[in-house]
Amino acid sequence: MSRDFLLVDGVLRQDAMQWLYGAGESIEVIPLYNGTRWDGVKELGPILVALDSHSSLLGEWRSSLNLQRQASKLQSSATPNDVADHLSQFITITDNLGSYSLFRFADPLVSSYWLGSYSPSAYESLLGPISEWLVSLPPPSWAPSHAVEWQSYRSQPNSPRLEGKFNHLADDQVQALEQAYRRSFKERLYNWIIADYPQTLSGFGEQERGQWLEQRLLDAEAWGLANERSMAIWLERCACWGDDFATRSDSPYQAWLAKTPDAQTLAPDRRIQILDEDCLAG
């Protein structure tokens, strides 16, 4: 008999245990870090929850956009331990460049991009005992009127078995995760800009806001910036001094360069961080 599960990301839902047990239902909760080297932080890892058919937790997930950002729904006729054992294969990942890292596959945004990077014929091997993995991809913060995008990944019987380890990512998967990271980063930047510099995007429509943000990031990358702090500073300078602050002859940036001639010899990331420090110093 098929059963519903929730896969909760403990980083995104840091009160997950309190929330789950507070419902007072007959549930089985399996933190996937149990018994691993990360056992000490198991509440921050992926948490598998086996539910009854009429669970209020499932109803709450279906009706809450916030919860859908923190958890996805699985369906399986296997035991909770079998499902947990299969998912535990993805706790760490490797790639063709030799990287080895923890994998936040319980984050619905990550799982959406990751699973979507495979051919449907891969799902029988990839999902194992899971008959369906249902992920909600909410609209980005800059386009709240867009509909939630539901993505269902299902096993396809008689598909060829995947070769190699399931947790080794090929180039398509690595690229998909980079796209997931970029979307998450853009969300964080957007929420910060709206909170601290609301006037910057006040005259833009939803689509224009997303385009503005993407173009500013492309400009920052073209200028040579590579880390999160530097890109956040770039956006702040755009908000304060205009989108063309780095090239406009009368911008405060050009005035700062004139007073700080050594800055021109610095790498772009270091240069803009020193600019920020000088701005903060007043």
C-alpha positions in Angstrom: 0.0 0.0 0.0 1.4 3.4 -1.0 2.1 5.9 1.7 2.8 9.6 1.7 6.0 11.1 3.1 7.4 14.6 3.6 11.0 15.3 3.0 11.9 18.3 5.1 15.0 20.5 4.9 16.1 21.1 8.5 18.1 24.2 7.5 15.0 25.8 6.0 12.7 24.6 8.8 14.9 24.8 11.9 12.0 24.0 14.3 11.1 20.9 12.2 11.1 18.5 15.1 9.0 20.7 17.3 6.6 21.3 14.5 6.3 17.6 13.5 5.8 16.2 17.0 3.6 19.2 18.0 1.0 18.0 15.6 0.2 15.0 18.0 -0.1 12.6 15.1 1.1 9.0 14.6 4.1 9.7 12.4 7.6 8.2 12.0 10.4 10.7 11.8 13.8 9.7 10.4 16.6 12.4 10.3 18.8 11.1 7.6 21.9 12.2 9.4 21.2 9.6 12.1 24.3 7.5 12.7 26.5 9.4 10.3 29.4 11.7 11.0 26.8 14.6 11.0 24.6 13.0 13.7 25.3 16.0 16.0 23.5 18.3 13.6 20.8 15.9 12.4 18.0 18.4 13.0 19.6 20.6 10.3 19.8 17.8 7.7 17.1 16.1 5.6 14.3 14.7 7.6 12.0 12.0 6.3 8.5 11.9 7.8 6.1 9.0 7.2 2.5 10.2 7.4 -0.9 8.7 7.8 -3.3 9.1 4.9 -5.4 11.8 6.7 -2.4 13.7 8.2 -3.0 17.3 9.1 0.7 17.9 8.3 0.1 17.0 4.7 -2.9 19.3 4.5 -0.8 22.1 6.0 1.9 21.5 3.5 -0.6 21.6 0.6 -2.0 24.9 1.7 1.2 26.7 2.8 3.5 28.3 0.3 6.1 28.7 3.0 6.0 25.0 3.8 6.3 24.1 0.2 9.6 26.0 0.1 10.8 23.9 3.0 9.6 20.4 2.1 8.6 18.1 -0.7 6.2 15.1 -0.8 7.2 11.6 -1.6 5.1 8.5 -2.2 6.2 4.9 -1.7 4.9 1.5 -0.8 8.3 0.7 0.8 9.0 0.9 4.5 10.1 4.2 5.9 13.6 2.7 6.6 13.9 1.5 3.0 13.0 5.0 1.7 15.5 6.6 4.2 18.2 4.1 3.2 17.8 5.0 -0.5 17.8 8.8 0.1 20.9 8.5 2.4 22.9 7.7 -0.8 22.6 11.3 -1.7 23.9 12.8 1.6 27.2 13.5 -0.1 28.0 14.1 -3.7 31.0 14.0 -6.0 31.5 15.5 -9.5 33.8 15.2 -12.5 36.1 17.9 -11.0 36.8 15.9 -7.9 34.6 17.8 -5.5 33.1 16.1 -2.5 30.4 17.9 -0.5 27.2 17.6 1.5 24.1 17.8 -0.7 21.0 19.8 0.3 18.7 17.6 -1.8 15.9 18.1 0.7 15.7 21.8 -0.2 12.8 21.8 -2.8 14.5 24.4 -4.9 17.6 22.2 -5.1 15.7 19.0 -5.7 13.6 20.6 -8.4 16.7 21.7 -10.5 18.6 18.5 -9.7 15.8 16.0 -10.6 14.9 18.1 -13.6 18.4 17.8 -15.0 17.9 14.0 -15.7 16.1 12.3 -18.5 12.8 10.7 -17.3 14.3 7.3 -18.1 16.7 7.8 -15.2 14.0 8.1 -12.5 13.5 4.4 -12.0 17.1 4.0 -10.8 17.3 7.5 -9.2 14.1 7.3 -7.2 14.4 3.6 -6.2 11.5 2.7 -3.9 9.9 6.2 -4.4 7.0 6.0 -6.9 6.6 9.8 -7.0 8.6 12.8 -5.8 6.4 15.9 -5.9 8.1 19.3 -5.6 6.5 22.8 -5.5 8.5 25.5 -7.1 7.0 28.8 -5.9 7.3 31.9 -8.0 10.4 34.1 -7.3 10.0 37.0 -4.9 10.0 39.5 -7.7 7.0 37.9 -9.4 4.6 36.9 -6.6 1.5 36.9 -8.9 2.9 33.9 -10.9 1.4 30.5 -10.2 3.2 27.9 -8.2 4.9 25.4 -10.6 4.3 21.8 -9.5 6.9 19.2 -10.7 6.2 15.5 -10.4 9.0 13.0 -10.9 7.9 9.4 -11.3 9.6 6.1 -11.9 9.2 4.7 -15.4 9.2 0.9 -15.4 11.6 -1.0 -17.6 14.0 1.9 -18.0 17.7 1.2 -18.4 19.5 1.2 -15.1 21.8 4.2 -14.4 25.5 3.4 -14.7 27.8 4.5 -11.9 27.0 5.9 -8.4 23.8 7.8 -8.0 25.5 10.5 -6.0 28.1 11.3 -8.7 27.0 14.3 -10.6 27.6 14.6 -14.3 28.0 18.0 -16.0 24.3 18.4 -16.6 23.6 18.0 -12.9 26.4 20.3 -11.8 25.0 23.0 -14.2 21.5 22.5 -12.8 22.7 23.0 -9.3 24.6 26.1 -10.3 21.3 27.5 -11.7 19.5 26.6 -8.4 22.2 28.4 -6.5 21.9 31.5 -8.7 18.1 31.6 -8.3 18.5 31.3 -4.5 21.2 34.0 -4.4 19.0 36.3 -6.5 16.1 35.8 -4.1 18.3 36.8 -1.2 19.6 39.8 -3.0 16.1 40.9 -4.1 14.6 40.6 -0.6 17.5 42.6 0.8 17.2 45.4 -1.9 13.5 45.6 -1.4 13.9 45.9 2.4 16.8 48.4 2.4 16.4 50.3 -0.9 12.7 49.9 -1.8 12.8 52.9 -4.2 15.3 51.1 -6.5 12.6 48.8 -8.0 9.5 50.7 -7.1 8.7 51.8 -10.7 9.3 48.4 -12.2 6.8 45.6 -13.1 7.4 42.1 -12.0 9.2 41.0 -15.1 11.3 44.1 -15.2 12.4 43.6 -11.6 13.8 40.1 -12.4 15.5 41.5 -15.5 17.1 44.4 -13.6 18.5 42.0 -11.0 19.8 39.6 -13.6 21.4 42.4 -15.6 23.1 43.8 -12.6 24.6 40.4 -11.7 25.8 40.0 -15.3 27.4 43.5 -15.2 29.1 42.6 -11.9 30.5 39.4 -13.4 31.7 41.2 -16.5 33.5 43.7 -14.2 35.3 40.7 -12.7 33.4 40.1 -9.4 33.1 36.6 -8.2 31.9 36.3 -4.6 28.6 37.0 -2.9 29.8 39.9 -0.7 31.2 41.8 -3.7 28.1 41.3 -5.8 25.9 42.5 -2.9 28.1 45.7 -2.7 27.8 46.1 -6.4 24.0 46.1 -6.2 24.1 48.5 -3.3 26.2 50.9 -5.2 23.8 50.6 -8.2 20.9 51.4 -5.8 22.7 54.4 -4.4 24.7 55.7 -7.3 22.9 54.4 -10.4 23.3 51.3 -12.6 26.2 52.9 -14.5 28.1 54.0 -11.4 31.3 52.1 -12.5 31.5 53.8 -15.9 29.9 57.2 -15.5 32.5 59.9 -15.4 30.8 62.0 -12.7 29.9 59.1 -10.4 31.2 59.0 -6.8 33.1 55.9 -7.8 35.3 57.8 -10.2 35.8 60.5 -7.5 36.9 57.7 -5.1 39.3 56.3 -7.7 40.9 59.7 -8.1 41.5 59.8 -4.3 42.6 56.2 -4.1 44.9 55.6 -7.1 46.2 52.3 -5.8 42.8 50.8 -6.0 43.1 50.4 -9.8 45.8 47.8 -9.3 43.7 45.6 -7.0 41.6 42.6 -8.1 38.0 43.7 -8.7 36.6 41.8 -5.6 39.1 43.5 -3.3 38.7 46.9 -5.0 34.9 47.0 -4.5 35.2 45.8 -0.9 37.7 48.6 0.0 35.3 51.0 -1.7 32.5 49.7 0.6 34.7 50.0 3.6 35.5 53.6 2.7 31.8 54.4 2.2 31.0 52.9 5.6 33.8 54.9 7.2 32.1 58.0 5.8 
